């Protein structure tokens, strides 16, 4: 009877402890939603070494030629390797190379060229 006088519409009365817990729970849920939203909206991380500029077609072509010349000088005694390197340089297509390896910086170029030419040096 006491309850119906103080609460004429029959609403449930919660204690002060439970409302404090609800507030904390709501704050935690809101924080989690904000963090989730931030993580979902975050773009894919692209790592650029030292913020180096992306190489142009001409730069890649000249770097390729100098890289092959360096390999030739290191293997000048091996005629078979020299022929393979010449053939590689003749068949080298800059546009295909750039398409396979977009946004390439100088360190990226050396890593890719090493991987592509290491088989020629055997």
C-alpha positions as CSV (number, residue, x, y, z in Angstrom):
1,X,0.0,0.0,0.0
2,X,2.8,2.4,0.9
3,X,4.3,1.7,-2.6
4,X,1.1,2.6,-4.4
5,X,0.8,5.9,-2.6
6,X,4.4,7.0,-3.5
7,X,4.3,5.4,-6.9
8,X,0.8,5.8,-8.3
9,X,1.7,4.6,-11.9
10,X,3.3,1.4,-10.7
11,X,6.7,2.2,-12.1
12,X,9.6,0.1,-10.8
13,X,11.7,1.9,-8.3
14,X,15.4,1.1,-8.4
15,X,17.8,1.8,-5.6
16,X,20.5,4.5,-6.0
17,X,23.2,1.8,-6.1
18,X,21.7,0.2,-9.3
19,X,21.4,3.6,-11.1
20,X,25.0,4.3,-10.4
21,X,25.9,0.9,-11.8
22,X,23.8,1.6,-14.9
23,X,25.5,4.9,-15.5
24,X,28.9,3.3,-15.3
25,X,27.7,0.5,-17.6
26,X,26.3,3.0,-20.1
27,X,29.5,5.0,-20.0
28,X,31.5,1.8,-20.7
29,X,29.2,0.8,-23.5
30,X,29.5,4.2,-25.1
31,X,33.3,4.1,-24.8
32,X,33.4,0.7,-26.5
33,X,31.1,1.9,-29.3
34,X,33.3,5.0,-29.8
35,X,36.5,2.9,-29.9
36,X,34.8,0.4,-32.3
37,X,33.7,3.2,-34.6
38,X,37.2,4.7,-34.5
39,X,38.8,1.4,-35.3
40,X,36.4,0.7,-38.2
41,X,36.8,4.1,-39.7
42,X,40.6,3.9,-39.4
43,X,42.2,3.5,-42.8
44,X,44.7,0.7,-43.6
45,X,48.1,1.6,-42.4
46,X,50.7,2.2,-45.1
47,X,54.2,2.1,-43.9
48,X,56.5,4.4,-45.8
49,X,60.2,4.2,-44.9
50,X,61.2,7.6,-43.7
51,X,58.5,9.2,-45.9
52,X,60.6,8.8,-49.0
53,X,59.0,9.9,-52.3
54,X,57.4,7.5,-54.7
55,X,59.6,6.7,-57.7
56,X,58.7,7.8,-61.2
57,X,58.9,5.7,-64.4
58,X,62.1,7.3,-65.5
59,X,63.7,6.9,-62.1
60,X,62.8,3.2,-62.0
61,X,64.2,2.7,-65.5
62,X,67.5,4.4,-64.7
63,X,67.8,2.6,-61.3
64,X,67.2,-0.7,-63.1
65,X,69.9,-0.1,-65.6
66,X,72.4,0.9,-62.9
67,X,71.4,-2.1,-60.7
68,X,72.0,-4.5,-63.7
69,X,75.3,-2.8,-64.5
70,X,76.4,-3.2,-60.9
71,X,75.5,-6.9,-61.0
72,X,77.4,-7.2,-64.3
73,X,80.5,-5.7,-62.8
74,X,80.3,-8.1,-59.9
75,X,80.0,-11.1,-62.2
76,X,82.2,-10.0,-65.1
77,X,84.0,-13.4,-65.1
78,X,80.8,-15.4,-65.6
79,X,79.6,-15.2,-69.2
80,X,76.4,-17.1,-68.5
81,X,75.3,-14.7,-65.8
82,X,76.1,-11.7,-68.1
83,X,73.9,-13.1,-70.8
84,X,71.0,-13.6,-68.4
85,X,71.3,-10.1,-67.1
86,X,71.4,-8.7,-70.6
87,X,68.3,-10.7,-71.5
88,X,66.6,-9.5,-68.3
89,X,67.3,-5.9,-69.2
90,X,66.0,-6.3,-72.7
91,X,62.7,-7.8,-71.5
92,X,62.3,-5.4,-68.6
93,X,59.0,-3.5,-69.0
94,X,58.7,-0.5,-66.7
95,X,55.0,-0.2,-66.9
96,X,54.4,-3.8,-65.9
97,X,56.9,-3.5,-63.1
98,X,55.2,-0.4,-61.8
99,X,51.8,-2.1,-62.1
100,X,52.9,-5.1,-60.1
101,X,54.6,-2.9,-57.5
102,X,52.7,0.3,-57.0
103,X,53.9,3.3,-54.9
104,X,57.4,2.1,-54.8
105,X,60.2,3.9,-52.9
106,X,63.9,3.5,-53.4
107,X,64.3,0.8,-50.6
108,X,61.3,-1.0,-52.0
109,X,62.9,-1.0,-55.5
110,X,66.1,-2.6,-54.3
111,X,64.3,-5.3,-52.3
112,X,62.1,-6.2,-55.3
113,X,65.0,-6.1,-57.8
114,X,67.1,-8.3,-55.5
115,X,64.2,-10.8,-55.4
116,X,63.8,-10.7,-59.2
117,X,67.5,-11.0,-60.1
118,X,68.8,-13.4,-57.4
119,X,67.8,-16.4,-59.6
120,X,69.8,-15.0,-62.5
121,X,73.1,-15.0,-60.6
122,X,73.3,-18.8,-60.1
